[in-house]
Amino acid sequence: MRLATLALLAVLAWWVMPHWLQDGMFMDGQIYAAVAQNLADGLGTFWAPVYQPSAPYPYSEQLPMFTGMESLLFRVLGGTVWTERVFMAFAWIATAAGIGALQRRLWPERGSDSALWIVALWSSAPLVGWGMGNHVQEMWMAPFTVWAVVAMSHSRWVWMGGLLTVAAALFKGPQGLFPLVWLPLFGGLGLVPRTEVVRRLGIVLATVLITAFGLWLWDDAREAILRNAGNRLVRTFTHDRAVTTADRMWLLGPMLGQWLVILGTALAVAWVRFGLVRATMDRRALAMLALGLCASLPLMVTKEQRDFYLITSLGFVALGLGNALGGTKVVRRPRFAVAVGLIAIVSLSSMPWRRVERDSELRASLAMFKEEFAPRSAFNVVPELQLNHELAAYAMRHYRWEVDLNNAFHHTNRIQADSANQGGVILSSQKE
């Protein structure tokens, strides 16, 4: 147990924490934080959140579960950057706990420390650290889907699996429904009697349908779902976007890359735990890997391909690959545990040199003007900045400034590019 704990701490220190403590954030993450903070400040409602106050319609790029949950934390912790970091830390803890619960449920013979090893495998996937630092919704979809599978694996709590699956879909839509294939996979591989699979699946589907019907009868929820479907869901199938590639097979590359990293870490863990590497693939591991594919491959049908969409699959991949290797457990010498502990300490001491930073010039130039413009100030932009969505996101998230990228309205303030500082901007007030 001590060795597993040290290994997990080393992985967190070296792979996860540098991203978790990064300065700057992915544009979508900034937008989500701004929407959540507005909601915490009383601007908008759960089903009709607001990004920029002058927008004629509520924010509908995503469904509201993520921003609604985070707004509760903003009310407690305020608007500092640590609110986002704590929110992501809770996501990691919730997912790790779910992975541990699945490990203990399906592989009880693997030992009490096996859950820690599997969590270390999952944490070693590059997208997990990246997601922690960039505040993406998939980091919170992951625990909902993992715990949905945990619930479906228990006869008594199977109905809870249906509720958690619906909740996962309220983050980003249909891609959160993939846990529904768990019971057919489990039964198809002979891990649960077929009659029991039919019974549990019937309960899950009934729960999902009843919950969905209740949401449809709720006017605010129905309107939010329809807005999101019209604004986002349909476009992912019909419109090419700047973040996509014309080749839908592109997603296979990032997926295989994440799997290879987890496999490499699993090989190292097998050697550390068992003193040898030996394939012990069984139907439980196959079921987990198949579930990971069900969470990944369907994403290739859309015209919007982003690698971080894979985050929700990685916990199941870690469970599958981590339990596919094994052998006879060996007892390591104390000096080996000390060596792993030293690795963790060195990793932690070197962390300040590895901190990730992005958009430093933009963030610094906005900070220079924070005392000159009050919250809720509005700005027009020069033509060369009209596609700078990062500018609008940082301004709204950190200073409550609304940047009108389309110049739909006339404002007395404007933003122009800083010719002396690439990536920087200059804010000014124009007198009538």
N, C-alpha and C positions, 0 to 999 in steps of 0.2 A: 504493500500500500504506500509506503514511504517513497519508494522508487517511482511509482506511477504518479504520485503527487509532484515530485520534483520534475519529472519529465513534462507534465502538463504545465507547470509554472514556466519551464524553459520555453515551451512552445508559445505560451502567451506573451512572454517577455520579448521574444525575438520576432514573431510573426504578427501578433495581433496588436499589442499595445502601441507600437510606433504609428500605426494607422489610426487607432482609437484616439490618440492624442494629437493627430495632425492639425495643422493650421490650414484653414480653407476647406471647402467642401464641394462635392459634385453639385452641379446646378439643380438637379431634381431634388436633392436632399435639402438644399437651401429653401426651395419653394415649399416643400412639405413643412419645414420648421416655421416658415413665415405664416403659412396657413394655420398651423397649430397655435402659434403665438397670437394671431388675430382672434382665433376662437377663444383662447384663454382671456383675452382682453374684452370679450363681449361682442366682437365683430363677426357676424355670421352665426350659424347654428350647426349642429352636428351633421344634418343632412344637406345643409346649404352653406358650406364654408366659403370664406372669402380670401382671395389672394391679394388683389389690388382693389381698394374700395370703389374706384370709379368704374370697374368692370360692370357691364349691364347684366351679366349672369353670374350665378355662383360658380366657384371653382369646381370643375367637373372632369379634369384630366384623370383623376383617380377617384375611386370610391372612398368613403370617409373614415374607415376604421382606424387607419394609421394616425391621421391628424387628430381625430377625436380622442384617441387614447393619449397621445402626447400632450394634448392641450391640458389634460388633468395634471400632468407633471409640470407644465409651465406655470400653472396656478400655484403650485407648491414651491417650486424652485426659482421662479422668475425667468427672465429672458436671457440668462447668460449662456455661453457656449457649453457649459457643463450640463445644462438641461438635456441637450442633444446627446452628449456622451453618456450620461447616466441612463437615458432611455435606451441607447444601444447596449449598454452593459446589462440592463435587465433582459433584453432580447437574447443576449448570449447565455445568460444564466438560465432563462426559461428553456432555451433549446438544449443546453447541456443537460439539464435535469430530465427533459423528455428523452434524450438519447440514452441517458443512464437508466431510465425506467424501462425502455425497450430492451436494453442489453440484459438487465436482470430478469425481465419477463421471459425472453426467448432463449437466452443462453445462461441459465442459472449455474451450470456446471463449470463455467469459465472462471469463476473466482470473484471475490468481492471487489478486487481492484480492476477488473476488466472494464468497468464503465469509465473509469478515469482514463485508461489507455485509449478507448474509442473516442472519448471527447477530445483527447489530444490529437488523434488522427483528423477528426473533423476540423479542429481549429487550425491545423496545418494547411488546409486548402487556401490558396491565395485569395480567393474571393471572399472568404469569411473575414479576414483582416481588412480587406478593401471595403467590404460592406459596413463593417463597424465604424470606419472613419468617414464614410460618405453618406450615411443616414438613409439608406435605401429601404423601401418597404419590405423587400424580400427577407430582410433580417428579422422582421416581426411576423411575416407569414410563416417562416420556418417553425417556430415553436407551436403555432396553431396546428400546422399539418402534422408535426411529430406527435403532439399530444392527441390528435384525432386518431392516429394509428394506435397509440397506446390504449386509448379508450376502446377502440374496436377489437383489440386483442383480449379484452376482459369481457366476459359474458354479461357481467352486472352493469358495466358502464358503457355498453355499446351505443346507447342513445346519445351519450355525450359526444361520441365521435361524430355523429351527424351535426350537432350544434356547432362543434369546432370547425367542421368542414365548411359550413355556411359562413361562419365568421371569417375563415381564411379567404373565402371568395369575396368578402366585403372589403378586402384590401385592393385587389387588382382584377377582380372578375373571375371568369371561368377557369383560369389557370390554377386557382386555389382549390378546385374540386377533385384533384387527382387522388387524394386519399380514399376516394370511393372505390378504387380498384384494388385496395388492399385485401379485402375479404375474398373476392374472386381469386386473387393470386394465392392467398393463404390456403384456400380450399382446393384450388387446382393443383397445387403441389402436394396435397395430401397431409397438410399439417393440422387441419381441423376437419372433422367429419362433415360430409356434404350437407346433411340435414341441419347441422349447427350453423354452417355458413349461410344457408338459405334463411334461417331464422334471424341471424344477426343482420344480414344484409337487408332483410325486410324491415327491421326496426330502424336501421340507419336511413334507408330511403324514405320511410314514412316520416321520420324526424326532419329530414331535409325538405321534403315536399310541404309539410305542415308549416315549417318555419318560413320557407319561401312564399307560401300563400299568405301568411300573416304579414310579411313585409310588403307584399303586393297590395294588400288591403290598406296599408298605412300610406296615406297620401304622400307625406314627405319622403318616405323611403322609396316609393314607386317613382316619384319624379326624379329623385337623385339617381336611381338606377337607369332610368330612361335617358337622362342627360348624359350620363357617362357612356351609355351604349352608343348614343348618337355622335358624341364628340370624340370618343376615344376608341371604343371597341370596334366599330365599323371601319374606322380609318386604318386600323392595324392590318386589315385584310384588303383594303382597296387603294391605299395611297402609299407611295414610296416616301420615306422620311429620311432626313439627313443622317440619322443615326443607323440606318440600315444598309445592307448590301443587297444587290440584286440576286445573289446566290443564297437561297434559304438553307443550303447545306453548310453555310459558314459556321453555324452554331456547333457543328460537330467538332471543330478544332478546339475551341475553348472547353467544350465538355470533356474531350479526351485529355486535354492538358490538366484539368482539375483531377480527373480520375488517376492520371499517372502520378501526380504529386501525392495523392492519398495512398496509392499503391506503394510508392517508394517509402513513405513513412511507415506503412503497415509492415513492409519487409524488415525495416529497422526495428520496429516494435517486436516483431516475432523473434528476431535474434536476441533482443534484450530480455524478453520474458521467458523464452523457451530454449535458448541456446542453439537453435537451429531454425531453418525455414522449411516448412512442410505444408503443402496444400491440404486443407481439411474441409474443402468445400462441401456443404450440405444444403438441403432444401431451404433451410432458414436463410442462409446467406444468399442463395439464388433469389428468394422472394424479395429480399431487401434491394438487391441490385436491379431486379426487374421494376420495383417501385421507383427507384431512382431514375430509371429510363422513362417511366411513365410521367415523371415530373419534368423531364427535360425534352424528350423528342417531340411531343405535341407542340412545343413552342415554335418549331420550325415551319408551321403552317402559315404564320403571319409574315407581313412585310416589315416588321419591326424586330430586329434581331439585336439583342444586347446580352453580353456574357453574364452580367450579374443576375439575369433571370434564372440562372442555374442554381442560385444559392439555396433555394428550397429543397433541392434534390440531394445536397451534399451530405446531410446527416444520415440519410439512408445508404448512400454510397459508402460512407465510413463504416457503418454497421456491417454492410455486406463484405467489403474488402478486409476489414479488421478481423472478422470472424472466419474468413476463408483461409487464414494462415495460422498455424499453431505448432503443436508438438508437445513433448513432455516438459513440464515446468521445471526449471532449475532455480537454485538459490544462488544469487550473485553475492560476491564478497562485499563487505561494507565499503571498501575503497571504491567500488564501482558506483554505489549510490552517492558517495562523496564527489566523484568525478562529475556525475550528472548535476549535482547541486552547484558545483563550481561553474558549469556551463550556464546554468540559470542565472547565477550572480553576474557573470561576465556579460551575458546578454542584457541583463537589466542595467548594468553600468554603462553599456554602450548605446543604450536606447536614445539618449538625447542627440547622438550623432546620426541616428537613423530616422528621426522624425520626418514624416512626410509633410510637404507644404505645397500649396497650389494657389494660383492667382494672387501672389504676394504683392505685385505692383498695384493691382486693382484694389485690393483690400487696404493697402497703405494710403493710397490717394483718397479713398473715401473717408478713411479715419481722420485725415487732415482737416476735413470740413465738418466734422460732427458737431462742433460748437457753433457753427454759423447758421445751420438750418434746423428748424424744429421738427420733431416727429410729425408725420403726415404731410410734410412738404411734397410738392409735386414738381416734376421736371420734364421739359422737352429735351430731345437729343438731336445732335447733328446727324446727317444722313449716314455717315460711316459707323455710327453706333446703333443703328436701328435693328440690328440682328444680335446685339450683345445681351442675350438673356441672362448671362452671369451677372452683368452689371445690375439689371433690374432685381435679380434674386438677392444679391448681397445687400443692396440698398434697402429693400423691403425687410429682409430678415434682421439686420443689425441696427438700422436707424429709422425704420418705419417710413422711409422715403419712397414715394411712388414714382417710378420712372416710366413715362409714357413713350414706349418704344415706337409706337405707330403715330405719335403726335396727333392723336385723335382730338385733343383739346389744347387750347392755348394756355400756357402757364408762364408765370413771371420768372421762373427759374429754368436754367438749362444746363446740360452737361455736354462737354466737348472732349475730344481726345487730347491727351497731353503729348504734344509733339516732342518734348524733351525727355519723355519717359515712356518707353514702349510698354503698352498694357495699362498705363495709368490714365486717369481722367481728371478734368478740372470742372468744378461746379461753380456756377456764377448766378447772380441775381440780375435780371434784366428789368430796368425801370420802364414803366409805361411812358 
